[in-house]
Amino acid sequence: MKADLHVHTNFSYDGVSSPQEVVRAALEKGIECLCITDHNEIRGAVQAMKFSYDKNILIVPGIEILSSSGDILGINVKKVIPDRLSAKETIKEIRRQGGIAVIPHPFGKPFTNFWGGEKVLKKLDIDAIEAFNATVFFSKSNIRSFNFAQKFNLPFTAGSDAHKAKHIGSAYLEFSKKVQSVEELVEEILKKEAVISGKVLGIRETFKDRTNADVAKMLRYTFLKLKNHRKNKMVS
């Protein structure tokens, strides 16, 4: 079973495709599980779940939250969690909802890396590391993420980080069995037996045609990330 565990819809400020388009693309590509992780939003996941109720695909509600140390994915999160809480507070809120906390692209993108790198990550009680992200452009970044997970015996995930439907399935985890529920998905992730598959998208391919992006929200989000970066740099 193939599971793409980091996907955005047009409910994200930088997403292009509707939840319905995202689900259709997954079905066409043989992806049987999607975790919708819009930025500080869960409405896209809700719509995708409603649209897919009679289709052969498991839609998992999720969210991508900007903590004060960097982005954190919440898998199986059904309510919005505020941005800019501390990493510990964000993880606590994810678990309070019955979700698991995953650190996406921890080493791979300027200003979106998890602040403090391995030194900070190994001190946090995280549930998993995103070991492969299709939008990480630096060749060794995904390798570094996977090696970190192996070094500290952490569960791992993989995701396309798609912001438009055609990129769905660019990266995914493949399980040996068909997962029927969110609970089974989490159980399989924690086993650390899944196989990572995928390819890295080019910069041009990733950012081309994002015509539906909300520029105001994008600028706000970029400003907050830069503010986090400066604040953490001063503290370190």
Secondary structure, 3 states (H helix, E strand, C coil): CEEEEEECCCCCCCCCCCHHHHHHHHHHCCCCEEEECCECCCHHHHHHHHHCCCCCCEEEEEEEEEECCEEEEEECCCCCCCCCCCHHHHHHHHHHCCCEEEECCCCCCCCCCCCCHHHHHCCCCCCEEEEEECCCCCCCHHHHHHHHHHHCCCCEEEECCECCHHHCCCEEEECCCCCCCHHHHHHHHHHCCCEEEECCCCHHHHHCCCCCCCHHHHHHHHHHHHHHHHHHHHHC
